[in-house]
Amino acid sequence: MTSSRDRRIAKELADIQADRDSSGVYAAPADGVSLKHLKGVIPAPPDTPYAGASYDIDIQIPDTYPFKSPLMKFETKIWHPNVSSQTGAICLDTLGSGWSPVQTIKTALLSLRMLLEAPNPKDPQDAEVASMMVENPERFARVAQDWAVRFAGANRQAFDLNKWLSKHGNQPVQRASGSNRYMGYNKDLVDRFVNMGFDIDAVIDAFHYFGIDRNNGRDYALEEAYMGDITARLLGEQ
């Protein structure tokens, strides 16, 4: 016998399908059958560093749904203060203490889309990203766009950096000092490129772009392919 939870989820998915052209968001069973594990898709809003991108969302439906929120995380890598750049975990009240049984999978996905439009660095999931957004919004926007292009199919021309900065405040760049400039990477690892004549911040940005592992701050040998890619980016060749 079909449970009331499964009937509700099936109805919600049908509503999402019928309203997809209007809302833009989508969800369906991840394996085509099970209503306990869904895959969602949200299009990034325009006029953001994520413009033109599309993000896959992993959705686990608890047995107590809708009295407990769906468990969602980003499958697509994203540079955002309220989403872990490592695991895709999300910090959003709507998916926690702010959840109400009257909400739906669609409203949760729309809340995630709104989160891309209005990041909240004061309540971060990823402290490094939040710090960058507060201290250097231009650098944050450039890294966020790089990740959107690299991992989520965005078109680089879809984003107007100056328009975004005028809305979010083009604050003066505040350079971190000392070990903080290395953003959790091992100093010797970064200095291999700095010693070639490249700026520390440019090296860190290149590391972010290629998703270089921090290795808990320990030094290690980068793969030759990464060395070449990072150097090429620092030289403006990609």
BELSUL-V562623 format. One record per residue. OMEGA is omega in whole degrees, -180 to 180 (999 if undefined). Layout:
omega
OMEGA
OMEGA
This chain:
omega
-180
-179
178
178
-179
178
179
-179
179
178
179
-180
177
178
179
180
-177
-174
-172
-178
-179
-175
-179
-178
-177
174
180
176
-177
180
-179
-175
-170
177
177
-178
-177
171
178
177
175
174
179
179
177
177
174
177
-178
-174
179
-178
175
-173
176
-178
174
-176
174
-178
-180
-180
-177
177
10
-179
172
-174
171
178
-175
171
179
171
178
-180
-178
178
-172
-175
-177
178
178
178
-179
-173
-176
178
-172
172
-178
-177
-178
-180
180
-176
-178
-179
175
180
179
178
-175
176
180
-179
177
179
178
176
177
178
177
179
177
-180
-176
178
-179
-178
180
178
-168
166
180
-173
-179
-180
180
179
179
-179
-179
-173
-177
-175
179
179
176
-177
-180
179
179
179
178
180
179
178
-174
-171
-170
172
180
174
-175
-178
-176
-172
177
-176
-177
179
180
-180
179
180
-174
176
178
-176
178
178
177
-178
174
-178
176
-176
-180
-180
-176
171
176
176
177
-177
-178
179
180
-175
175
179
178
-180
174
179
-179
179
-179
-176
178
178
179
178
179
176
178
-177
-177
177
-179
-179
178
178
-180
176
-179
179
174
-178
176
175
-177
-180
178
178
-180
-179
-179
180
180
180
179
178
178
-177
175
999
